[in-house]
Amino acid sequence: MLVAGQNELTEIAVDATSVSWTGSLDIRTGTAAVIKVGIDGGTPITLASGQDSPQGIAVDATSVYRVNYFSGTVMKVGIDGGTPTTLASDRSALDCIAVDATSVYWTVGAAEVL
């Protein structure tokens, strides 16, 4: 087990040094966080908190990307945390996300890949 005490985990992504996930739902606010821990375990680090239903998650060498289902935003935050950046907005029902060396891809419901 890498870390215990998390709740409402929804998505996971792995790179060479870390495991990142979305979850840790705050029942009072309805928001969740993007969190990571080293691949050997340790203390989790919150990369972004107060996120609106983060769903899909992807990682590259510099950033952690996710889609926020209800707010319809595509976001990124540095692999060490910081202020999240909005890459796209005004979409609905965002589900999955992937990255490669040059682009970010996401799905809108089950009907579109952008």
C-alpha positions in Angstrom: 0.0 0.0 0.0 1.4 3.4 -1.0 -1.0 5.6 1.1 -4.0 5.1 3.3 -6.9 7.3 4.4 -8.0 8.6 0.9 -11.6 8.6 -0.1 -13.6 8.9 -3.4 -10.5 8.1 -5.5 -11.5 8.4 -9.2 -8.5 8.3 -11.5 -4.8 7.4 -11.4 -1.7 8.1 -13.4 1.9 6.9 -13.0 5.2 8.3 -14.2 8.8 7.2 -13.4 8.8 8.7 -9.9 5.2 9.2 -8.7 1.7 8.0 -8.6 -0.9 10.8 -9.0 -4.6 10.5 -8.5 -7.8 12.5 -8.2 -10.0 12.2 -5.1 -10.1 13.0 -1.4 -13.6 14.4 -1.8 -14.6 17.1 0.7 -18.2 16.3 1.5 -18.8 19.8 2.9 -17.8 21.6 -0.4 -18.3 18.9 -3.0 -14.7 19.5 -4.2 -11.8 17.2 -4.5 -8.0 17.3 -5.0 -5.2 16.2 -7.2 -2.6 14.3 -5.1 0.6 12.5 -5.7 3.0 10.2 -3.7 6.3 8.7 -4.6 6.2 5.3 -6.3 7.7 3.8 -3.1 5.1 5.5 -0.9 5.6 8.2 1.7 3.6 11.3 2.5 1.1 12.4 -0.1 1.4 15.8 -1.6 -1.6 17.8 -2.6 -1.0 19.4 -6.0 -4.3 21.2 -6.4 -7.3 21.3 -4.0 -10.8 22.7 -4.3 -11.3 21.1 -7.7 -14.8 20.6 -9.2 -15.2 16.9 -9.8 -11.8 16.0 -11.2 -12.1 13.0 -13.5 -9.4 11.8 -15.9 -5.8 12.4 -15.1 -2.6 12.3 -17.1 1.1 13.1 -16.4 4.0 14.3 -18.5 7.5 15.4 -17.5 6.4 18.8 -16.2 2.7 18.7 -15.4 -0.3 16.8 -14.1 -3.4 17.3 -16.3 -7.1 16.6 -15.5 -10.6 17.3 -16.6 -13.2 18.6 -14.3 -16.5 16.9 -15.1 -19.1 19.4 -13.9 -17.3 22.7 -14.6 -16.2 21.5 -18.1 -12.6 22.6 -17.7 -9.3 21.0 -18.8 -6.6 21.9 -16.2 -3.0 21.4 -15.6 -0.7 21.9 -12.5 3.0 21.5 -12.2 4.3 18.2 -11.0 5.3 19.8 -7.8 2.0 21.7 -7.4 1.3 25.4 -7.8 -1.5 27.4 -9.3 -3.6 25.4 -11.7 -3.9 26.6 -15.3 -7.1 26.3 -17.3 -6.3 24.9 -20.8 -9.9 24.8 -22.1 -13.3 25.5 -20.7 -17.0 25.7 -21.5 -17.3 22.0 -22.2 -19.6 19.6 -20.5 -19.3 16.1 -19.2 -15.5 15.7 -19.6 -14.4 12.2 -18.8 -10.9 11.1 -20.0 -7.6 12.8 -20.7 -4.3 11.8 -22.3 -1.1 13.7 -23.2 1.8 13.1 -25.6 4.9 15.1 -26.3 3.0 17.9 -28.1 -0.7 17.8 -27.3 -3.4 17.2 -24.7 -6.5 15.1 -25.7 -9.8 14.7 -23.8 -13.2 13.2 -24.3 -16.5 15.0 -24.0 -19.1 12.5 -22.8 -18.8 9.4 -25.0 -19.2 11.3 -28.3 -16.2 13.5 -29.0 -12.4 13.4 -28.7 -10.8 16.8 -28.8 
